[in-house]
Amino acid sequence: MNNSSGKNQKISTRLSRIFLLVSFLLTINLIIPQLGQLRSVLGIFTVGNLGWLILAFMLQSLTYMASAYSLFSVVDVKLPFLLTSLEQLAGTFLNIFTIQGLGRINLDINYLEKAGIEKEKAISAVLLEYAGNIVLRFLFTIIFGLFLGWSLSSRLPAFLKGGFSQKFLYFVSGVLIFILIGFLINRNFFKNKNPSPSLRNFVSFGNKNPSPSLRNFVFFKNKIIFPIARILKNGRLLIDMMISKPSKGFQFVFGNLSGIFVDALTLKICLYAFSSNISLVNILAVLLGSVALSSFSPTPGGLGVVELSLVLGFTALGIHYGQAVSAVMVFRLLSFWLPIVPGYIVFLYFRRKNII
């Protein structure tokens, strides 16, 4: 059993490295051809585009305030707004070294503990906020994905003629391939392959050695049906919170929606700075899709996967390839790379002051 578990872990590690390498190579393949347009990327810092850069930077800073507002909704203790916003900024530094936002989750728990909240309540509050965030993003991904589908359907004649089909098929194929590979190498994929005895006996009708097809059914149920059930359960908890405490529910929804729309507006400004423009609904669909896709990635912050999916999504919507790459590079600079240094400074300061 241990040998099998160790072997599966080695396979998972190797596949993770392969996926990371492929993501890195694909990202480089997208960026290297655009180095010739580096002047246009740097052109955003010139007088002509400086106003758009400042506006995008100011908008992106609002995401930390939105995250703080969301955290307020799951605790009964009144937290200082400025300190909580800065704590969310410090979480961006930790997210470089962890996947799926685990660094920020741990930081939030420590922050709430230092604020006087019991450890168990702090953990429950942060996990509820995290689970509710997943539920909301899941719902909005579906909603705006439908709008995106309607937008793409308006291009159906061109698609049938072949003018749009290649880009669209590349985009859809890339999304499906990354979801499949990301699912296969998810670090929890090879765990708990053996169901409980009662569950195994139920599925195999008492047979101690069920057939491979039955074992595969149980494995499918554990890995597919149970995660969906957890999303529904988290959604129920979120609804219960909104019914029992409407003001807290409003805070939570407003904080999460604000963060999503701020990111989308920042992306729209980055696109506009490079003379490109698409509807905010389409930007939301592409952005939420890339975030969902990055959750399968073993890279911190979905590095490589987010860039690739955003560029493919925008080019599928008709934006010029070079403009899409330039806009995405600037957006990731503002949302991922620039906050690292101030986040690290805030993290050290909070540690010194025993705030976290």
C-alpha positions as YAML, in Angstrom:
chain: A
units: angstrom
residues:
- id: 1
  name: MET
  ca: [0.00, 0.00, 0.00]
- id: 2
  name: ASN
  ca: [2.80, 2.40, 0.93]
- id: 3
  name: ASN
  ca: [4.72, 1.50, -2.23]
- id: 4
  name: SER
  ca: [1.63, 2.18, -4.33]
- id: 5
  name: SER
  ca: [1.03, 5.50, -2.58]
- id: 6
  name: GLY
  ca: [4.66, 6.51, -3.02]
- id: 7
  name: LYS
  ca: [4.57, 5.55, -6.69]
- id: 8
  name: ASN
  ca: [1.43, 7.60, -7.26]
- id: 9
  name: GLN
  ca: [3.01, 10.55, -5.48]
- id: 10
  name: LYS
  ca: [6.07, 10.32, -7.74]
- id: 11
  name: ILE
  ca: [3.84, 10.20, -10.81]
- id: 12
  name: SER
  ca: [1.91, 13.23, -9.56]
- id: 13
  name: THR
  ca: [5.15, 15.13, -8.94]
- id: 14
  name: ARG
  ca: [6.51, 14.31, -12.39]
- id: 15
  name: LEU
  ca: [3.29, 15.29, -14.11]
- id: 16
  name: SER
  ca: [3.21, 18.53, -12.13]
- id: 17
  name: ARG
  ca: [6.71, 19.36, -13.32]
- id: 18
  name: ILE
  ca: [5.78, 18.53, -16.92]
- id: 19
  name: PHE
  ca: [2.68, 20.71, -16.68]
- id: 20
  name: LEU
  ca: [4.72, 23.55, -15.18]
- id: 21
  name: LEU
  ca: [7.32, 23.24, -17.95]
- id: 22
  name: VAL
  ca: [4.67, 23.19, -20.68]
- id: 23
  name: SER
  ca: [2.94, 26.24, -19.17]
- id: 24
  name: PHE
  ca: [6.27, 28.06, -18.98]
- id: 25
  name: LEU
  ca: [7.20, 27.20, -22.57]
- id: 26
  name: LEU
  ca: [3.80, 28.21, -23.90]
- id: 27
  name: THR
  ca: [3.99, 31.50, -22.04]
- id: 28
  name: ILE
  ca: [7.49, 32.16, -23.37]
- id: 29
  name: ASN
  ca: [6.28, 31.24, -26.84]
- id: 30
  name: LEU
  ca: [3.62, 33.90, -26.51]
- id: 31
  name: ILE
  ca: [5.89, 36.58, -25.09]
- id: 32
  name: ILE
  ca: [9.14, 36.12, -27.04]
- id: 33
  name: PRO
  ca: [7.62, 36.98, -30.44]
- id: 34
  name: GLN
  ca: [6.27, 40.16, -28.88]
- id: 35
  name: LEU
  ca: [9.63, 41.40, -27.61]
- id: 36
  name: GLY
  ca: [9.86, 43.29, -30.86]
- id: 37
  name: GLN
  ca: [6.83, 45.23, -29.63]
- id: 38
  name: LEU
  ca: [8.51, 46.01, -26.32]
- id: 39
  name: ARG
  ca: [8.53, 49.64, -27.31]
- id: 40
  name: SER
  ca: [4.74, 49.61, -27.52]
- id: 41
  name: VAL
  ca: [4.56, 47.94, -24.09]
- id: 42
  name: LEU
  ca: [6.87, 50.55, -22.62]
- id: 43
  name: GLY
  ca: [4.91, 53.18, -24.50]
- id: 44
  name: ILE
  ca: [2.22, 52.98, -21.87]
- id: 45
  name: PHE
  ca: [4.63, 54.77, -19.53]
- id: 46
  name: THR
  ca: [4.92, 57.72, -21.90]
- id: 47
  name: VAL
  ca: [2.81, 60.83, -21.73]
- id: 48
  name: GLY
  ca: [0.18, 59.49, -24.11]
- id: 49
  name: ASN
  ca: [-0.76, 56.47, -21.99]
- id: 50
  name: LEU
  ca: [0.39, 57.56, -18.54]
- id: 51
  name: GLY
  ca: [-3.13, 58.47, -17.48]
- id: 52
  name: TRP
  ca: [-4.42, 54.99, -18.29]
- id: 53
  name: LEU
  ca: [-1.58, 53.39, -16.32]
- id: 54
  name: ILE
  ca: [-2.28, 55.54, -13.26]
- id: 55
  name: LEU
  ca: [-5.99, 54.79, -13.45]
- id: 56
  name: ALA
  ca: [-5.36, 51.05, -13.82]
- id: 57
  name: PHE
  ca: [-2.93, 51.09, -10.89]
- id: 58
  name: MET
  ca: [-5.39, 52.95, -8.67]
- id: 59
  name: LEU
  ca: [-8.20, 50.60, -9.62]
- id: 60
  name: GLN
  ca: [-6.09, 47.52, -8.90]
- id: 61
  name: SER
  ca: [-5.30, 48.83, -5.41]
- id: 62
  name: LEU
  ca: [-9.03, 48.74, -4.66]
- id: 63
  name: THR
  ca: [-9.01, 44.93, -4.82]
- id: 64
  name: TYR
  ca: [-7.35, 44.75, -1.39]
- id: 65
  name: MET
  ca: [-10.05, 46.98, 0.08]
- id: 66
  name: ALA
  ca: [-12.70, 44.74, -1.50]
- id: 67
  name: SER
  ca: [-11.02, 41.66, 0.00]
- id: 68
  name: ALA
  ca: [-10.97, 43.32, 3.41]
- id: 69
  name: TYR
  ca: [-14.66, 44.16, 3.10]
- id: 70
  name: SER
  ca: [-15.36, 40.52, 2.27]
- id: 71
  name: LEU
  ca: [-13.42, 39.35, 5.34]
- id: 72
  name: PHE
  ca: [-15.49, 41.67, 7.56]
- id: 73
  name: SER
  ca: [-18.62, 39.73, 6.62]
- id: 74
  name: VAL
  ca: [-17.54, 36.46, 8.27]
- id: 75
  name: VAL
  ca: [-16.51, 37.85, 11.68]
- id: 76
  name: ASP
  ca: [-18.41, 39.62, 14.42]
- id: 77
  name: VAL
  ca: [-15.40, 41.55, 15.69]
- id: 78
  name: LYS
  ca: [-14.91, 45.01, 14.22]
- id: 79
  name: LEU
  ca: [-11.60, 45.06, 12.35]
- id: 80
  name: PRO
  ca: [-9.69, 48.20, 11.32]
- id: 81
  name: PHE
  ca: [-10.27, 48.82, 7.63]
- id: 82
  name: LEU
  ca: [-6.80, 50.11, 6.74]
- id: 83
  name: LEU
  ca: [-4.90, 47.37, 8.59]
- id: 84
  name: THR
  ca: [-7.12, 44.66, 7.11]
- id: 85
  name: SER
  ca: [-6.61, 46.05, 3.60]
- id: 86
  name: LEU
  ca: [-2.84, 46.09, 4.13]
- id: 87
  name: GLU
  ca: [-3.02, 42.54, 5.48]
- id: 88
  name: GLN
  ca: [-4.66, 41.49, 2.22]
- id: 89
  name: LEU
  ca: [-1.79, 43.18, 0.38]
- id: 90
  name: ALA
  ca: [0.70, 41.20, 2.47]
- id: 91
  name: GLY
  ca: [-1.10, 38.04, 1.39]
- id: 92
  name: THR
  ca: [-0.05, 38.67, -2.21]
- id: 93
  name: PHE
  ca: [3.56, 38.14, -1.16]
- id: 94
  name: LEU
  ca: [2.79, 34.74, 0.41]
- id: 95
  name: ASN
  ca: [0.78, 33.65, -2.61]
- id: 96
  name: ILE
  ca: [4.00, 33.59, -4.63]
- id: 97
  name: PHE
  ca: [5.15, 30.56, -2.65]
- id: 98
  name: THR
  ca: [1.81, 28.76, -2.37]
- id: 99
  name: ILE
  ca: [-0.91, 27.58, -4.74]
- id: 100
  name: GLN
  ca: [-4.63, 28.33, -4.69]
- id: 101
  name: GLY
  ca: [-4.25, 31.21, -2.24]
- id: 102
  name: LEU
  ca: [-3.21, 29.02, 0.70]
- id: 103
  name: GLY
  ca: [-0.68, 31.60, 1.86]
- id: 104
  name: ARG
  ca: [-3.33, 34.28, 2.22]
- id: 105
  name: ILE
  ca: [-5.68, 31.85, 3.98]
- id: 106
  name: ASN
  ca: [-3.08, 31.07, 6.63]
- id: 107
  name: LEU
  ca: [-2.27, 34.76, 6.98]
- id: 108
  name: ASP
  ca: [-5.95, 35.65, 7.43]
- id: 109
  name: ILE
  ca: [-6.28, 33.05, 10.19]
- id: 110
  name: ASN
  ca: [-3.25, 34.43, 12.05]
- id: 111
  name: TYR
  ca: [-4.52, 37.98, 11.60]
- id: 112
  name: LEU
  ca: [-7.93, 37.15, 13.06]
- id: 113
  name: GLU
  ca: [-6.30, 35.32, 15.98]
- id: 114
  name: LYS
  ca: [-4.16, 38.36, 16.78]
- id: 115
  name: ALA
  ca: [-7.33, 40.47, 16.60]
- id: 116
  name: GLY
  ca: [-8.76, 38.49, 19.52]
- id: 117
  name: ILE
  ca: [-10.82, 35.84, 17.74]
- id: 118
  name: GLU
  ca: [-10.54, 32.25, 18.93]
- id: 119
  name: LYS
  ca: [-8.53, 29.97, 16.66]
- id: 120
  name: GLU
  ca: [-11.44, 27.66, 15.85]
- id: 121
  name: LYS
  ca: [-13.71, 30.59, 14.99]
- id: 122
  name: ALA
  ca: [-10.96, 32.22, 12.96]
- id: 123
  name: ILE
  ca: [-10.42, 29.06, 10.92]
- id: 124
  name: SER
  ca: [-14.16, 28.61, 10.38]
- id: 125
  name: ALA
  ca: [-14.58, 32.24, 9.33]
- id: 126
  name: VAL
  ca: [-11.71, 32.21, 6.84]
- id: 127
  name: LEU
  ca: [-12.75, 28.88, 5.34]
- id: 128
  name: LEU
  ca: [-16.34, 30.10, 5.01]
- id: 129
  name: GLU
  ca: [-15.11, 33.23, 3.24]
- id: 130
  name: TYR
  ca: [-12.88, 31.16, 0.98]
- id: 131
  name: ALA
  ca: [-15.61, 28.63, 0.18]
- id: 132
  name: GLY
  ca: [-18.18, 31.35, -0.46]
- id: 133
  name: ASN
  ca: [-15.75, 33.07, -2.79]
- id: 134
  name: ILE
  ca: [-15.43, 29.85, -4.79]
- id: 135
  name: VAL
  ca: [-19.22, 29.51, -5.00]
- id: 136
  name: LEU
  ca: [-19.71, 33.07, -6.23]
- id: 137
  name: ARG
  ca: [-16.96, 32.79, -8.81]
- id: 138
  name: PHE
  ca: [-18.40, 29.47, -9.95]
- id: 139
  name: LEU
  ca: [-21.82, 31.03, -10.46]
- id: 140
  name: PHE
  ca: [-20.50, 34.11, -12.23]
- id: 141
  name: THR
  ca: [-18.26, 32.00, -14.45]
- id: 142
  name: ILE
  ca: [-21.36, 30.17, -15.66]
- id: 143
  name: ILE
  ca: [-23.41, 33.36, -16.07]
- id: 144
  name: PHE
  ca: [-20.81, 35.38, -17.94]
- id: 145
  name: GLY
  ca: [-19.73, 32.28, -19.84]
- id: 146
  name: LEU
  ca: [-23.26, 32.12, -21.27]
- id: 147
  name: PHE
  ca: [-23.03, 35.78, -22.29]
- id: 148
  name: LEU
  ca: [-19.69, 35.03, -23.93]
- id: 149
  name: GLY
  ca: [-21.29, 32.13, -25.78]
- id: 150
  name: TRP
  ca: [-24.00, 34.42, -27.10]
- id: 151
  name: SER
  ca: [-21.34, 36.91, -28.17]
- id: 152
  name: LEU
  ca: [-19.45, 34.20, -30.01]
- id: 153
  name: SER
  ca: [-22.66, 32.92, -31.60]
- id: 154
  name: SER
  ca: [-23.08, 36.34, -33.21]
- id: 155
  name: ARG
  ca: [-19.92, 35.51, -35.15]
- id: 156
  name: LEU
  ca: [-21.35, 32.23, -36.36]
- id: 157
  name: PRO
  ca: [-21.36, 33.10, -40.08]
- id: 158
  name: ALA
  ca: [-17.64, 33.93, -39.95]
- id: 159
  name: PHE
  ca: [-17.08, 30.79, -37.92]
- id: 160
  name: LEU
  ca: [-18.76, 28.68, -40.58]
- id: 161
  name: LYS
  ca: [-16.74, 30.39, -43.30]
- id: 162
  name: GLY
  ca: [-13.51, 29.65, -41.47]
- id: 163
  name: GLY
  ca: [-12.59, 33.23, -40.62]
- id: 164
  name: PHE
  ca: [-13.06, 32.70, -36.90]
- id: 165
  name: SER
  ca: [-12.96, 28.94, -36.50]
- id: 166
  name: GLN
  ca: [-9.21, 28.50, -36.09]
- id: 167
  name: LYS
  ca: [-8.84, 30.96, -33.22]
- id: 168
  name: PHE
  ca: [-12.00, 29.74, -31.56]
- id: 169
  name: LEU
  ca: [-11.04, 26.07, -31.81]
- id: 170
  name: TYR
  ca: [-7.53, 26.83, -30.50]
- id: 171
  name: PHE
  ca: [-9.06, 28.63, -27.54]
- id: 172
  name: VAL
  ca: [-11.58, 25.90, -26.70]
- id: 173
  name: SER
  ca: [-9.03, 23.13, -27.25]
- id: 174
  name: GLY
  ca: [-6.48, 24.87, -25.05]
- id: 175
  name: VAL
  ca: [-9.00, 25.34, -22.24]
- id: 176
  name: LEU
  ca: [-10.12, 21.70, -22.39]
- id: 177
  name: ILE
  ca: [-6.56, 20.38, -22.52]
- id: 178
  name: PHE
  ca: [-5.43, 22.46, -19.55]
- id: 179
  name: ILE
  ca: [-8.50, 21.48, -17.52]
- id: 180
  name: LEU
  ca: [-7.86, 17.81, -18.29]
- id: 181
  name: ILE
  ca: [-4.14, 17.95, -17.50]
- id: 182
  name: GLY
  ca: [-4.70, 20.10, -14.43]
- id: 183
  name: PHE
  ca: [-7.34, 17.69, -13.14]
- id: 184
  name: LEU
  ca: [-5.09, 14.70, -13.70]
- id: 185
  name: ILE
  ca: [-2.14, 16.18, -11.82]
- id: 186
  name: ASN
  ca: [-4.06, 17.84, -9.03]
- id: 187
  name: ARG
  ca: [-2.15, 17.06, -5.86]
- id: 188
  name: ASN
  ca: [-5.27, 15.54, -4.27]
- id: 189
  name: PHE
  ca: [-6.01, 13.40, -7.31]
- id: 190
  name: PHE
  ca: [-4.02, 10.36, -6.18]
- id: 191
  name: LYS
  ca: [-5.14, 10.52, -2.56]
- id: 192
  name: ASN
  ca: [-7.94, 8.51, -0.99]
- id: 193
  name: LYS
  ca: [-8.26, 6.14, -3.91]
- id: 194
  name: ASN
  ca: [-9.56, 3.44, -1.56]
- id: 195
  name: PRO
  ca: [-13.12, 4.17, -0.41]
- id: 196
  name: SER
  ca: [-14.37, 3.33, 3.05]
- id: 197
  name: PRO
  ca: [-15.37, -0.35, 3.66]
- id: 198
  name: SER
  ca: [-19.04, 0.51, 4.01]
- id: 199
  name: LEU
  ca: [-19.04, 2.47, 0.78]
- id: 200
  name: ARG
  ca: [-17.09, -0.24, -1.01]
- id: 201
  name: ASN
  ca: [-19.49, -2.94, 0.22]
- id: 202
  name: PHE
  ca: [-22.48, -0.84, -0.79]
- id: 203
  name: VAL
  ca: [-21.22, -0.34, -4.33]
- id: 204
  name: SER
  ca: [-19.96, -3.92, -4.76]
- id: 205
  name: PHE
  ca: [-23.05, -5.47, -3.11]
- id: 206
  name: GLY
  ca: [-20.97, -7.08, -0.37]
- id: 207
  name: ASN
  ca: [-18.21, -8.35, -2.64]
- id: 208
  name: LYS
  ca: [-14.86, -7.75, -0.94]
- id: 209
  name: ASN
  ca: [-13.08, -7.62, -4.29]
- id: 210
  name: PRO
  ca: [-15.21, -5.40, -6.53]
- id: 211
  name: SER
  ca: [-14.57, -5.34, -10.24]
- id: 212
  name: PRO
  ca: [-12.36, -2.61, -11.73]
- id: 213
  name: SER
  ca: [-15.41, -0.93, -13.24]
- id: 214
  name: LEU
  ca: [-17.00, -0.63, -9.79]
- id: 215
  name: ARG
  ca: [-13.78, 0.69, -8.30]
- id: 216
  name: ASN
  ca: [-13.59, 3.23, -11.11]
- id: 217
  name: PHE
  ca: [-17.16, 4.25, -10.38]
- id: 218
  name: VAL
  ca: [-16.33, 4.87, -6.73]
- id: 219
  name: PHE
  ca: [-13.19, 6.76, -7.72]
- id: 220
  name: PHE
  ca: [-15.21, 8.89, -10.16]
- id: 221
  name: LYS
  ca: [-17.78, 9.60, -7.48]
- id: 222
  name: ASN
  ca: [-15.12, 10.61, -4.95]
- id: 223
  name: LYS
  ca: [-13.32, 12.90, -7.39]
- id: 224
  name: ILE
  ca: [-16.19, 14.36, -9.41]
- id: 225
  name: ILE
  ca: [-19.50, 14.10, -7.57]
- id: 226
  name: PHE
  ca: [-18.20, 14.86, -4.08]
- id: 227
  name: PRO
  ca: [-16.42, 18.12, -5.11]
- id: 228
  name: ILE
  ca: [-19.61, 19.31, -6.80]
- id: 229
  name: ALA
  ca: [-21.55, 18.36, -3.67]
- id: 230
  name: ARG
  ca: [-19.09, 20.37, -1.58]
- id: 231
  name: ILE
  ca: [-19.69, 23.41, -3.80]
- id: 232
  name: LEU
  ca: [-23.44, 23.02, -3.30]
- id: 233
  name: LYS
  ca: [-22.95, 22.59, 0.45]
- id: 234
  name: ASN
  ca: [-20.81, 25.72, 0.60]
- id: 235
  name: GLY
  ca: [-23.49, 27.52, -1.36]
- id: 236
  name: ARG
  ca: [-26.05, 26.46, 1.21]
- id: 237
  name: LEU
  ca: [-23.84, 27.76, 4.02]
- id: 238
  name: LEU
  ca: [-23.51, 31.05, 2.17]
- id: 239
  name: ILE
  ca: [-27.28, 31.30, 1.72]
- id: 240
  name: ASP
  ca: [-27.81, 30.49, 5.41]
- id: 241
  name: MET
  ca: [-25.42, 33.29, 6.35]
- id: 242
  name: MET
  ca: [-27.22, 35.75, 4.07]
- id: 243
  name: ILE
  ca: [-30.61, 34.80, 5.51]
- id: 244
  name: SER
  ca: [-29.56, 34.84, 9.18]
- id: 245
  name: LYS
  ca: [-27.39, 37.97, 8.82]
- id: 246
  name: PRO
  ca: [-28.51, 39.95, 5.76]
- id: 247
  name: SER
  ca: [-26.06, 42.79, 6.40]
- id: 248
  name: LYS
  ca: [-23.14, 40.35, 6.59]
- id: 249
  name: GLY
  ca: [-24.36, 38.60, 3.45]
- id: 250
  name: PHE
  ca: [-24.51, 41.93, 1.64]
- id: 251
  name: GLN
  ca: [-20.98, 42.72, 2.79]
- id: 252
  name: PHE
  ca: [-19.71, 39.40, 1.50]
- id: 253
  name: VAL
  ca: [-21.38, 39.62, -1.91]
- id: 254
  name: PHE
  ca: [-20.43, 43.28, -2.34]
- id: 255
  name: GLY
  ca: [-16.80, 42.65, -1.39]
- id: 256
  name: ASN
  ca: [-16.41, 39.72, -3.77]
- id: 257
  name: LEU
  ca: [-18.26, 41.38, -6.65]
- id: 258
  name: SER
  ca: [-16.19, 44.53, -6.19]
- id: 259
  name: GLY
  ca: [-12.96, 42.57, -6.47]
- id: 260
  name: ILE
  ca: [-14.14, 40.77, -9.62]
- id: 261
  name: PHE
  ca: [-15.35, 43.93, -11.35]
- id: 262
  name: VAL
  ca: [-12.24, 45.90, -10.38]
- id: 263
  name: ASP
  ca: [-10.05, 43.27, -12.02]
- id: 264
  name: ALA
  ca: [-12.26, 43.33, -15.12]
- id: 265
  name: LEU
  ca: [-12.16, 47.14, -15.30]
- id: 266
  name: THR
  ca: [-8.38, 47.08, -14.91]
- id: 267
  name: LEU
  ca: [-8.15, 44.64, -17.80]
- id: 268
  name: LYS
  ca: [-10.46, 46.80, -19.89]
- id: 269
  name: ILE
  ca: [-8.29, 49.85, -19.27]
- id: 270
  name: CYS
  ca: [-5.15, 47.89, -20.16]
- id: 271
  name: LEU
  ca: [-6.79, 46.81, -23.41]
- id: 272
  name: TYR
  ca: [-7.96, 50.34, -24.13]
- id: 273
  name: ALA
  ca: [-4.45, 51.66, -23.53]
- id: 274
  name: PHE
  ca: [-3.32, 49.53, -26.47]
- id: 275
  name: SER
  ca: [-6.18, 50.68, -28.71]
- id: 276
  name: SER
  ca: [-8.32, 47.60, -28.12]
- id: 277
  name: ASN
  ca: [-11.82, 47.46, -26.74]
- id: 278
  name: ILE
  ca: [-14.37, 44.73, -26.02]
- id: 279
  name: SER
  ca: [-17.41, 44.66, -23.77]
- id: 280
  name: LEU
  ca: [-17.00, 44.34, -20.02]
- id: 281
  name: VAL
  ca: [-19.19, 41.22, -20.05]
- id: 282
  name: ASN
  ca: [-16.79, 39.44, -22.41]
- id: 283
  name: ILE
  ca: [-13.82, 40.54, -20.30]
- id: 284
  name: LEU
  ca: [-15.51, 39.15, -17.19]
- id: 285
  name: ALA
  ca: [-16.15, 35.83, -18.92]
- id: 286
  name: VAL
  ca: [-12.55, 35.49, -20.11]
- id: 287
  name: LEU
  ca: [-11.15, 36.64, -16.75]
- id: 288
  name: LEU
  ca: [-13.30, 34.29, -14.66]
- id: 289
  name: GLY
  ca: [-12.55, 31.44, -17.04]
- id: 290
  name: SER
  ca: [-8.81, 32.02, -16.70]
- id: 291
  name: VAL
  ca: [-9.10, 32.18, -12.90]
- id: 292
  name: ALA
  ca: [-11.05, 28.91, -12.88]
- id: 293
  name: LEU
  ca: [-8.47, 27.36, -15.16]
- id: 294
  name: SER
  ca: [-5.60, 28.53, -12.95]
- id: 295
  name: SER
  ca: [-7.10, 26.69, -9.97]
- id: 296
  name: PHE
  ca: [-5.99, 23.45, -11.64]
- id: 297
  name: SER
  ca: [-2.47, 24.77, -12.12]
- id: 298
  name: PRO
  ca: [0.38, 23.73, -9.79]
- id: 299
  name: THR
  ca: [2.01, 27.14, -10.29]
- id: 300
  name: PRO
  ca: [1.66, 29.93, -7.69]
- id: 301
  name: GLY
  ca: [-0.88, 32.50, -8.77]
- id: 302
  name: GLY
  ca: [-1.64, 30.42, -11.84]
- id: 303
  name: LEU
  ca: [1.54, 31.82, -13.38]
- id: 304
  name: GLY
  ca: [1.67, 31.01, -17.06]
- id: 305
  name: VAL
  ca: [-1.83, 29.56, -17.21]
- id: 306
  name: VAL
  ca: [-3.56, 32.89, -16.53]
- id: 307
  name: GLU
  ca: [-1.49, 34.71, -19.14]
- id: 308
  name: LEU
  ca: [-2.02, 32.03, -21.75]
- id: 309
  name: SER
  ca: [-5.77, 31.71, -21.21]
- id: 310
  name: LEU
  ca: [-6.30, 35.50, -21.19]
- id: 311
  name: VAL
  ca: [-4.39, 35.98, -24.43]
- id: 312
  name: LEU
  ca: [-6.17, 33.09, -26.14]
- id: 313
  name: GLY
  ca: [-9.54, 34.33, -24.91]
- id: 314
  name: PHE
  ca: [-9.01, 37.88, -26.14]
- id: 315
  name: THR
  ca: [-7.65, 36.80, -29.51]
- id: 316
  name: ALA
  ca: [-10.67, 34.51, -29.90]
- id: 317
  name: LEU
  ca: [-12.84, 37.58, -29.38]
- id: 318
  name: GLY
  ca: [-11.11, 39.39, -32.23]
- id: 319
  name: ILE
  ca: [-8.38, 41.40, -30.48]
- id: 320
  name: HIS
  ca: [-5.07, 41.58, -32.30]
- id: 321
  name: TYR
  ca: [-2.57, 39.08, -30.93]
- id: 322
  name: GLY
  ca: [0.13, 41.65, -30.15]
- id: 323
  name: GLN
  ca: [-2.31, 44.00, -28.44]
- id: 324
  name: ALA
  ca: [-3.73, 41.16, -26.34]
- id: 325
  name: VAL
  ca: [-0.25, 40.07, -25.19]
- id: 326
  name: SER
  ca: [0.76, 43.65, -24.33]
- id: 327
  name: ALA
  ca: [-2.43, 44.31, -22.37]
- id: 328
  name: VAL
  ca: [-2.20, 41.02, -20.46]
- id: 329
  name: MET
  ca: [1.47, 41.65, -19.63]
- id: 330
  name: VAL
  ca: [0.62, 45.06, -18.15]
- id: 331
  name: PHE
  ca: [-2.37, 43.65, -16.27]
- id: 332
  name: ARG
  ca: [-0.30, 40.88, -14.70]
- id: 333
  name: LEU
  ca: [2.40, 43.40, -13.88]
- id: 334
  name: LEU
  ca: [-0.15, 45.46, -11.95]
- id: 335
  name: SER
  ca: [-2.02, 42.58, -10.32]
- id: 336
  name: PHE
  ca: [0.71, 40.01, -9.65]
- id: 337
  name: TRP
  ca: [4.25, 41.37, -9.83]
- id: 338
  name: LEU
  ca: [4.12, 44.96, -8.56]
- id: 339
  name: PRO
  ca: [2.31, 44.13, -5.26]
- id: 340
  name: ILE
  ca: [5.08, 41.69, -4.28]
- id: 341
  name: VAL
  ca: [7.53, 44.27, -2.92]
- id: 342
  name: PRO
  ca: [5.02, 46.38, -0.93]
- id: 343
  name: GLY
  ca: [3.37, 43.16, 0.23]
- id: 344
  name: TYR
  ca: [6.70, 41.90, 1.54]
- id: 345
  name: ILE
  ca: [7.34, 45.19, 3.34]
- id: 346
  name: VAL
  ca: [3.89, 45.11, 4.95]
- id: 347
  name: PHE
  ca: [4.39, 41.46, 5.90]
- id: 348
  name: LEU
  ca: [7.67, 42.22, 7.69]
- id: 349
  name: TYR
  ca: [6.16, 45.25, 9.44]
- id: 350
  name: PHE
  ca: [3.12, 43.30, 10.63]
- id: 351
  name: ARG
  ca: [5.36, 40.50, 11.91]
- id: 352
  name: ARG
  ca: [7.48, 42.98, 13.82]
- id: 353
  name: LYS
  ca: [4.39, 44.60, 15.35]
- id: 354
  name: ASN
  ca: [2.86, 41.18, 16.13]
- id: 355
  name: ILE
  ca: [-0.20, 41.95, 14.01]
- id: 356
  name: ILE
  ca: [0.02, 38.61, 12.22]
...
